[in-house]
Amino acid sequence: MERIGVVGAGAWGTTLAKLLAEKGHPVILWAWERDLSITMAKERENSLYLPGVELPEALEITNSLTEAARGCSAILLGTPSHVLRSVYAELHPLIRESTFLIIATKGLEPTSCMTMSQVAHEVNPSLRTLAVLSGPTFAKEVSRGLPAAAVAASAEATVAAQAQRLLTTPTFRVYVGSDPLGVELGSAIKNVIAIAAGIVDGLGLGHNALAALITRGLHEMTRLGVAMGARAGTFAGLAGLGDLVLTCTGDLSRNRQLGLALGRGVALSELLERSPTVKEGVNASKGAVELARRFSVDMPICQETYAVLFEHRSPHDAVASLLGRALKSEGA
């Protein structure tokens, strides 16, 4: 079996490492936190990001990128979006040119607004064997063996198929996709909409409002994606509508939980201090607003969410602003 490296020991990276190890692959998981890597290796549990889930004895855990890269035919990147550039810049000289790269991070780089595959290509322009993985996947459920589906997308059909074969298990079904840009944009922007969905529920605005917000949020995601060169149909798939519905309605969604608290009057600074886990929607809101400006796309939900997060707009005022916009046709 192929030796696989998983870079990033958050909940999702740990889950993917567990799936691959249980499938029989020799897997090594890299954790940025040295203390966490030692504890995980000893206790066979990621108590910080994935508590209560037992890790296979065969899963190797390290704090060394050199060790994580050594002899691997495939590398999965699952770091937070804001550090993927620096981690991959350190990693790619350590791996073979033929090494297959799968990016499982959902987000936009805060400083550049690039997708994660765009960041990887800028760091390593010669990168060819790259796929992106996304879909409606709560790590806690996938790690317990509950059924789930995702999409592995690449501009090269053979690369997407390779990712599909590698990652599919009896309970984790992977489809192939040919629109990585659309998959990445959907997986990033849905986190912003999920914060807005949490705000709607935090304000107690009801099911009608939530359904309307999810539907119009999907419209915003699609409109931006098409303007940037992605395919509209991608946003009706697992990485678009599927992930959007899950993240906007599931209580395991960190972005939804953040929005709930904002809607109930808790300050963003307090929320970010409470938890060590990254809320990708906070960073992605900056990228969504900037990309909307660059491509002249109207994204009012993302813009109002950004205003609540960073411009001290009250959630009530944001809702009033959305409802008070000029009337238009549904397709506009």
Sine and cosine of phi, psi and omega as CSV:
sin_phi,cos_phi,sin_psi,cos_psi,sin_omega,cos_omega
0.00,0.00,0.52,-0.86,-0.03,-1.00
-0.93,0.36,0.60,-0.80,0.10,-1.00
-0.99,0.13,0.77,-0.64,-0.09,-1.00
-0.86,-0.50,0.70,-0.71,0.12,-0.99
-0.96,-0.29,0.71,-0.70,0.08,-1.00
-0.89,-0.46,0.88,-0.48,-0.10,-1.00
-0.96,-0.28,0.95,-0.32,-0.04,-1.00
0.86,-0.50,0.93,-0.36,-0.09,-1.00
-0.96,-0.28,0.63,0.78,0.21,-0.98
-0.96,0.28,-0.19,-0.98,-0.05,-1.00
-0.88,0.47,-0.69,0.73,-0.07,-1.00
-0.96,0.28,-0.69,0.72,0.05,-1.00
-0.87,0.49,-0.67,0.74,0.02,-1.00
-0.90,0.44,-0.64,0.77,0.02,-1.00
-0.90,0.44,-0.71,0.70,0.01,-1.00
-0.90,0.44,-0.64,0.77,0.05,-1.00
-0.89,0.46,-0.66,0.75,0.03,-1.00
-0.89,0.46,-0.71,0.70,0.00,-1.00
-0.86,0.50,-0.72,0.70,-0.04,-1.00
-0.92,0.38,-0.63,0.78,0.03,-1.00
-0.91,0.41,-0.64,0.76,0.02,-1.00
-0.93,0.36,-0.37,0.93,0.05,-1.00
-0.98,0.19,-0.20,0.98,0.06,-1.00
0.94,-0.33,-0.04,1.00,0.03,-1.00
-0.97,0.24,0.59,-0.81,0.23,-0.97
-0.94,0.34,0.88,-0.47,-0.11,-0.99
-0.82,-0.57,0.68,-0.74,0.11,-0.99
-0.84,-0.54,0.77,-0.64,-0.07,-1.00
-0.94,-0.35,0.81,-0.59,0.00,-1.00
-0.99,-0.14,0.79,-0.61,0.07,-1.00
-0.92,-0.40,0.73,-0.68,0.03,-1.00
-0.91,0.42,-0.62,0.78,-0.03,-1.00
-0.99,0.15,0.90,-0.44,-0.03,-1.00
-0.87,0.50,-0.70,0.71,-0.01,-1.00
-0.87,0.48,-0.62,0.79,0.01,-1.00
-0.92,0.40,-0.66,0.75,-0.01,-1.00
-0.89,0.46,-0.63,0.78,0.02,-1.00
-0.92,0.40,-0.71,0.71,-0.01,-1.00
-0.90,0.43,-0.67,0.74,0.01,-1.00
-0.89,0.45,-0.67,0.74,-0.01,-1.00
-0.90,0.44,-0.57,0.82,-0.04,-1.00
-0.99,0.15,-0.71,0.70,-0.14,-0.99
-0.99,-0.10,-0.18,0.98,-0.02,-1.00
0.83,0.55,0.69,0.72,0.03,-1.00
-0.39,-0.92,0.63,-0.77,0.12,-0.99
-0.99,-0.11,1.00,0.10,-0.13,-0.99
-0.93,0.36,-0.32,0.95,-0.03,-1.00
-0.99,0.13,-0.70,0.72,-0.12,-0.99
-0.92,-0.40,-0.36,0.93,-0.02,-1.00
-0.61,-0.79,0.87,0.49,-0.08,-1.00
-0.91,0.42,0.55,-0.83,0.09,-1.00
1.00,0.08,0.02,1.00,0.00,-1.00
-0.94,-0.33,0.87,-0.49,-0.03,-1.00
-0.97,0.23,0.73,-0.69,-0.01,-1.00
-0.99,-0.10,0.61,-0.79,-0.02,-1.00
-0.87,0.50,0.58,-0.81,0.03,-1.00
-0.88,0.47,-0.50,0.86,-0.04,-1.00
-0.96,0.27,-0.25,0.97,-0.02,-1.00
-0.96,0.27,0.88,-0.48,0.02,-1.00
-1.00,0.04,0.62,-0.79,-0.05,-1.00
-0.79,-0.62,0.68,-0.73,-0.07,-1.00
-0.59,-0.81,0.30,-0.95,0.12,-0.99
-0.93,-0.36,0.10,0.99,-0.05,-1.00
-0.95,-0.31,0.85,-0.52,0.06,-1.00
-0.91,0.42,-0.55,0.83,0.04,-1.00
-0.87,0.50,-0.72,0.70,0.04,-1.00
-0.91,0.41,-0.62,0.78,-0.04,-1.00
-0.91,0.41,-0.48,0.88,-0.06,-1.00
-1.00,-0.01,-0.37,0.93,-0.17,-0.99
-0.88,0.48,0.86,-0.51,0.14,-0.99
0.95,0.31,0.24,0.97,-0.07,-1.00
-1.00,0.04,0.71,-0.70,0.10,-1.00
-1.00,0.05,-0.30,0.96,0.03,-1.00
-0.56,-0.83,0.57,-0.82,0.07,-1.00
-0.81,-0.59,0.76,-0.65,0.13,-0.99
-0.97,-0.25,0.80,-0.59,0.03,-1.00
-0.98,-0.19,0.86,-0.51,0.00,-1.00
-0.73,-0.68,0.51,0.86,0.01,-1.00
-0.97,0.22,0.29,-0.96,0.16,-0.99
-0.86,0.51,0.46,-0.89,-0.12,-0.99
-0.88,0.48,-0.55,0.83,-0.11,-0.99
-0.97,0.24,-0.19,0.98,0.03,-1.00
-0.89,-0.45,0.00,1.00,-0.06,-1.00
-0.87,0.50,-0.64,0.77,-0.01,-1.00
-0.86,0.51,-0.77,0.64,-0.07,-1.00
-0.93,0.38,-0.62,0.78,0.01,-1.00
-0.92,0.38,-0.70,0.72,-0.01,-1.00
-0.93,0.36,-0.55,0.84,0.05,-1.00
-0.88,0.47,-0.58,0.81,0.05,-1.00
-0.98,0.20,-0.51,0.86,-0.11,-0.99
-0.99,0.17,-0.68,0.73,-0.23,-0.97
-0.90,0.43,-0.50,0.87,0.09,-1.00
-0.93,0.37,-0.25,0.97,-0.06,-1.00
-1.00,0.00,-0.21,0.98,-0.09,-1.00
-0.94,-0.35,0.37,-0.93,-0.01,-1.00
-0.94,0.33,0.44,-0.90,-0.01,-1.00
-0.88,0.47,-0.49,0.87,-0.03,-1.00
-0.99,0.12,-0.11,0.99,-0.06,-1.00
-0.89,0.46,0.74,-0.68,-0.05,-1.00
-0.99,0.10,0.78,-0.63,-0.05,-1.00
-0.93,-0.38,0.78,-0.63,0.11,-0.99
-0.86,-0.50,0.82,-0.57,0.03,-1.00
-0.99,-0.16,0.87,-0.50,-0.02,-1.00
-0.94,-0.33,0.07,1.00,0.03,-1.00
-0.97,0.24,0.70,-0.72,0.04,-1.00
-0.94,-0.33,0.96,-0.27,0.02,-1.00
0.19,-0.98,0.03,-1.00,0.09,-1.00
-0.88,-0.47,0.58,-0.82,0.06,-1.00
-0.93,0.37,0.82,-0.58,-0.11,-0.99
-0.86,0.51,-0.63,0.78,-0.11,-0.99
-0.98,0.19,-0.54,0.84,-0.10,-0.99
-0.94,-0.34,-0.28,0.96,-0.11,-0.99
0.92,0.40,0.26,0.96,0.03,-1.00
-0.97,0.24,0.48,-0.88,0.22,-0.98
-0.95,0.31,0.21,-0.98,-0.06,-1.00
-0.92,0.38,-0.57,0.82,0.04,-1.00
-0.94,0.33,-0.56,0.83,0.09,-1.00
-0.89,0.45,-0.64,0.77,0.06,-1.00
-0.88,0.47,-0.73,0.68,-0.02,-1.00
-0.88,0.48,-0.66,0.75,0.02,-1.00
-0.93,0.36,-0.52,0.85,0.05,-1.00
-0.95,0.32,-0.61,0.79,0.06,-1.00
-0.93,0.37,-0.66,0.76,-0.07,-1.00
-0.73,-0.68,1.00,0.09,-0.07,-1.00
-0.86,0.50,-0.36,0.93,-0.02,-1.00
-1.00,0.08,0.01,1.00,-0.02,-1.00
-0.88,0.47,0.79,-0.61,-0.03,-1.00
-0.84,-0.54,-0.69,0.73,-0.09,-1.00
-1.00,0.00,0.99,0.14,-0.08,-1.00
-0.75,-0.66,0.72,-0.69,0.14,-0.99
-0.75,-0.66,0.40,-0.91,0.09,-1.00
-0.89,-0.46,0.59,-0.81,-0.05,-1.00
-0.88,-0.48,0.77,-0.64,0.05,-1.00
-0.39,-0.92,0.15,-0.99,0.01,-1.00
0.50,-0.87,0.02,-1.00,-0.01,-1.00
-0.98,0.21,1.00,0.05,-0.17,-0.99
-0.68,-0.73,0.99,-0.15,0.20,-0.98
-0.98,0.21,0.81,-0.58,-0.06,-1.00
-0.84,0.54,-0.64,0.77,-0.06,-1.00
-0.86,0.51,-0.64,0.77,-0.01,-1.00
-0.97,0.25,-0.69,0.72,0.01,-1.00
-0.88,0.47,-0.65,0.76,-0.03,-1.00
-0.91,0.42,-0.39,0.92,0.02,-1.00
-1.00,0.00,0.01,1.00,0.02,-1.00
0.99,0.10,0.28,0.96,0.07,-1.00
-0.97,0.24,0.55,-0.84,-0.09,-1.00
-0.88,0.48,0.64,-0.77,0.02,-1.00
-0.41,-0.91,0.32,-0.95,0.03,-1.00
-0.68,-0.73,0.51,-0.86,0.00,-1.00
-0.55,-0.83,0.09,-1.00,0.04,-1.00
-0.81,-0.58,0.71,-0.70,0.12,-0.99
-0.95,-0.31,0.90,-0.44,-0.12,-0.99
-0.89,-0.46,0.61,-0.79,0.05,-1.00
-0.44,-0.90,0.46,-0.89,0.10,-0.99
-0.93,0.38,-0.34,0.94,0.03,-1.00
-0.96,-0.27,0.87,-0.49,-0.07,-1.00
-0.86,0.51,-0.61,0.79,-0.03,-1.00
-0.92,0.38,-0.53,0.85,0.01,-1.00
-0.94,0.33,-0.69,0.72,0.04,-1.00
-0.88,0.48,-0.65,0.76,0.02,-1.00
-0.91,0.41,-0.58,0.81,0.05,-1.00
-0.90,0.44,-0.68,0.73,0.04,-1.00
-0.90,0.43,-0.64,0.77,0.03,-1.00
-0.86,0.51,-0.75,0.66,-0.01,-1.00
-0.90,0.44,-0.64,0.77,-0.05,-1.00
-0.91,0.41,-0.66,0.75,-0.21,-0.98
-1.00,-0.09,-0.36,0.93,-0.06,-1.00
-0.92,0.38,0.71,-0.70,0.10,-1.00
-0.76,-0.66,0.07,-1.00,0.03,-1.00
-0.86,0.51,-0.37,0.93,-0.01,-1.00
-0.90,-0.44,-0.10,0.99,-0.02,-1.00
-0.84,-0.54,0.98,-0.22,-0.10,-0.99
-0.99,-0.11,0.82,-0.58,-0.03,-1.00
-0.92,-0.39,0.79,-0.62,0.09,-1.00
-0.99,-0.16,0.37,-0.93,0.08,-1.00
-0.99,-0.11,0.52,-0.85,0.06,-1.00
-0.68,-0.74,0.40,-0.92,-0.03,-1.00
-0.88,-0.48,0.23,0.97,-0.03,-1.00
-0.81,-0.59,0.96,0.29,-0.06,-1.00
-0.88,0.48,-0.55,0.83,0.02,-1.00
-0.89,0.46,-0.73,0.68,0.02,-1.00
-0.89,0.46,-0.66,0.75,0.02,-1.00
-0.87,0.49,-0.70,0.71,-0.03,-1.00
-0.94,0.33,-0.64,0.77,0.02,-1.00
-0.91,0.41,-0.68,0.73,0.04,-1.00
-0.87,0.49,-0.70,0.71,-0.06,-1.00
-0.94,0.35,-0.39,0.92,0.03,-1.00
-1.00,0.04,-0.76,0.65,-0.10,-0.99
-0.94,0.34,-0.49,0.87,0.00,-1.00
-0.88,0.48,-0.44,0.90,0.04,-1.00
-0.93,0.38,-0.55,0.84,0.06,-1.00
-0.93,0.37,-0.71,0.70,0.01,-1.00
-0.89,0.45,-0.56,0.83,0.02,-1.00
-0.91,0.42,-0.60,0.80,0.09,-1.00
-0.89,0.46,-0.70,0.72,0.03,-1.00
-0.88,0.47,-0.64,0.77,0.02,-1.00
-0.90,0.44,-0.64,0.76,0.07,-1.00
-0.89,0.46,-0.64,0.77,0.04,-1.00
-0.88,0.48,-0.69,0.73,0.03,-1.00
-0.84,0.54,-0.72,0.69,0.01,-1.00
-0.95,0.31,-0.58,0.82,0.04,-1.00
-0.89,0.45,-0.51,0.86,0.05,-1.00
-0.99,0.11,-0.13,0.99,0.00,-1.00
0.94,0.33,0.63,0.78,-0.11,-0.99
-1.00,0.04,-0.09,1.00,0.15,-0.99
0.99,-0.11,0.15,-0.99,-0.06,-1.00
-0.94,0.35,-0.58,0.81,-0.01,-1.00
-0.87,0.50,-0.73,0.69,-0.02,-1.00
-0.90,0.44,-0.65,0.76,-0.01,-1.00
-0.90,0.43,-0.70,0.72,0.01,-1.00
-0.89,0.46,-0.66,0.75,0.02,-1.00
-0.90,0.43,-0.67,0.75,-0.02,-1.00
-0.91,0.42,-0.68,0.73,0.01,-1.00
-0.88,0.47,-0.69,0.73,-0.02,-1.00
-0.90,0.43,-0.73,0.69,0.00,-1.00
-0.95,0.32,-0.49,0.87,0.09,-1.00
-0.90,0.43,-0.65,0.76,0.07,-1.00
-0.88,0.47,-0.62,0.79,0.03,-1.00
-0.89,0.46,-0.67,0.74,0.03,-1.00
-0.89,0.45,-0.72,0.70,0.01,-1.00
-0.85,0.52,-0.71,0.70,-0.04,-1.00
-0.91,0.41,-0.68,0.73,-0.03,-1.00
-0.88,0.47,-0.69,0.72,0.03,-1.00
-0.91,0.41,-0.71,0.70,-0.03,-1.00
-0.85,0.53,-0.72,0.70,0.00,-1.00
-0.90,0.44,-0.64,0.76,0.02,-1.00
-0.89,0.46,-0.47,0.88,-0.03,-1.00
-1.00,-0.05,-0.06,1.00,0.05,-1.00
0.95,-0.31,0.05,1.00,0.06,-1.00
-0.99,0.14,0.17,-0.99,-0.01,-1.00
-0.99,-0.12,0.69,-0.73,-0.05,-1.00
-0.85,0.52,-0.61,0.79,-0.05,-1.00
-0.88,0.47,-0.46,0.89,0.00,-1.00
-0.86,0.51,-0.57,0.82,-0.08,-1.00
-0.98,0.21,-0.15,0.99,0.14,-0.99
-1.00,-0.02,0.01,1.00,-0.06,-1.00
-0.99,-0.16,-0.31,-0.95,-0.11,-0.99
-0.89,0.45,-0.64,0.77,-0.04,-1.00
-0.99,0.15,-0.17,0.99,0.03,-1.00
-0.96,-0.28,-1.00,-0.07,-0.04,-1.00
-0.85,0.53,-0.68,0.73,-0.03,-1.00
-0.85,0.52,-0.79,0.61,-0.03,-1.00
-0.94,0.35,-0.55,0.84,0.02,-1.00
-0.89,0.45,-0.75,0.66,-0.01,-1.00
-0.88,0.47,-0.72,0.70,-0.01,-1.00
-0.86,0.50,-0.76,0.65,-0.12,-0.99
-0.95,0.30,-0.46,0.89,0.01,-1.00
-0.99,0.13,-0.35,0.94,-0.11,-0.99
-0.88,-0.48,-0.36,0.93,-0.08,-1.00
-0.99,0.11,0.71,-0.70,-0.04,-1.00
-0.95,0.30,-0.19,0.98,0.08,-1.00
-0.99,0.15,-0.10,1.00,-0.01,-1.00
-0.96,0.28,0.88,-0.48,0.02,-1.00
-0.91,0.41,-0.59,0.80,-0.01,-1.00
-0.94,0.35,-0.66,0.75,0.08,-1.00
-0.88,0.47,-0.69,0.73,0.00,-1.00
-0.89,0.46,-0.61,0.79,0.06,-1.00
-0.89,0.45,-0.70,0.72,0.03,-1.00
-0.89,0.46,-0.66,0.75,0.06,-1.00
-0.81,0.58,-0.74,0.67,-0.02,-1.00
-0.91,0.41,-0.63,0.78,0.05,-1.00
-0.88,0.47,-0.67,0.74,0.01,-1.00
-0.90,0.44,-0.42,0.91,0.01,-1.00
-1.00,-0.05,0.09,1.00,0.14,-0.99
0.99,-0.16,0.12,0.99,0.00,-1.00
-0.99,0.14,0.64,-0.77,-0.02,-1.00
-0.96,0.27,0.56,-0.83,0.01,-1.00
-0.85,0.52,-0.69,0.72,-0.03,-1.00
-0.85,0.52,-0.63,0.78,0.02,-1.00
-0.92,0.38,-0.64,0.77,-0.01,-1.00
-0.91,0.41,-0.65,0.76,-0.02,-1.00
-0.94,0.33,-0.43,0.90,0.03,-1.00
-0.98,0.21,-0.41,0.91,-0.11,-0.99
-0.95,0.31,-0.54,0.84,-0.20,-0.98
-0.79,-0.62,0.63,-0.78,0.03,-1.00
-0.98,0.19,-0.23,0.97,-0.07,-1.00
-0.98,0.19,0.59,-0.81,-0.03,-1.00
-0.99,0.16,0.73,-0.68,0.12,-0.99
-0.99,-0.14,0.99,-0.13,-0.13,-0.99
-0.88,0.48,-0.44,0.90,-0.02,-1.00
-0.90,0.44,-0.47,0.88,0.02,-1.00
-0.91,0.43,-0.76,0.64,0.05,-1.00
-0.92,0.38,-0.65,0.76,-0.06,-1.00
-0.91,0.41,-0.44,0.90,0.03,-1.00
-0.89,0.45,-0.59,0.81,0.06,-1.00
-0.90,0.43,-0.72,0.70,-0.01,-1.00
-0.91,0.42,-0.64,0.77,-0.01,-1.00
-0.89,0.46,-0.71,0.71,-0.01,-1.00
-0.91,0.42,-0.65,0.76,0.00,-1.00
-0.93,0.36,-0.67,0.75,0.02,-1.00
-0.92,0.40,-0.60,0.80,0.07,-1.00
-0.87,0.50,-0.63,0.78,0.03,-1.00
-0.92,0.38,-0.73,0.69,-0.05,-1.00
-0.88,0.48,-0.63,0.77,-0.11,-0.99
-0.97,-0.24,0.19,0.98,0.06,-1.00
0.80,0.59,0.76,0.65,0.00,-1.00
-0.92,-0.39,0.72,-0.69,0.03,-1.00
-0.99,0.15,0.88,-0.48,0.00,-1.00
-0.72,-0.69,0.94,0.33,-0.14,-0.99
-0.90,0.44,-0.59,0.81,0.00,-1.00
-0.91,0.42,-0.71,0.71,0.03,-1.00
-0.90,0.43,-0.63,0.78,-0.01,-1.00
-0.92,0.39,-0.65,0.76,0.02,-1.00
-0.94,0.33,-0.57,0.82,0.06,-1.00
-0.90,0.43,-0.69,0.72,0.07,-1.00
-0.86,0.51,-0.66,0.75,-0.02,-1.00
-0.90,0.44,-0.62,0.79,0.06,-1.00
-0.92,0.40,-0.65,0.76,-0.05,-1.00
-0.95,0.31,-0.65,0.76,-0.23,-0.97
-0.80,-0.59,-0.15,0.99,-0.05,-1.00
-0.86,-0.52,0.26,0.96,0.10,-0.99
0.89,0.45,0.40,0.92,0.10,-0.99
-0.97,0.25,0.68,-0.74,0.03,-1.00
-0.96,0.26,0.52,-0.85,0.05,-1.00
-0.83,0.55,-0.61,0.79,0.03,-1.00
-0.88,0.47,-0.68,0.73,0.00,-1.00
-0.92,0.39,-0.57,0.82,0.03,-1.00
-0.90,0.44,-0.69,0.72,0.03,-1.00
-0.90,0.44,-0.69,0.72,0.01,-1.00
-0.88,0.48,-0.62,0.79,0.01,-1.00
-0.90,0.43,-0.66,0.75,0.01,-1.00
-0.91,0.41,-0.67,0.74,-0.03,-1.00
-0.96,0.29,-0.39,0.92,-0.07,-1.00
-1.00,-0.06,0.10,0.99,-0.01,-1.00
-0.92,0.39,0.35,-0.94,0.01,-1.00
-0.85,0.53,0.62,-0.78,-0.01,-1.00
-0.95,0.32,0.54,-0.84,-0.05,-1.00
-0.40,-0.91,0.09,-1.00,0.07,-1.00
-0.97,0.24,0.38,-0.93,-0.07,-1.00
-0.89,0.45,-0.55,0.84,-0.04,-1.00
-0.98,0.19,-0.12,0.99,-0.05,-1.00
-0.99,0.12,0.00,0.00,0.00,0.00
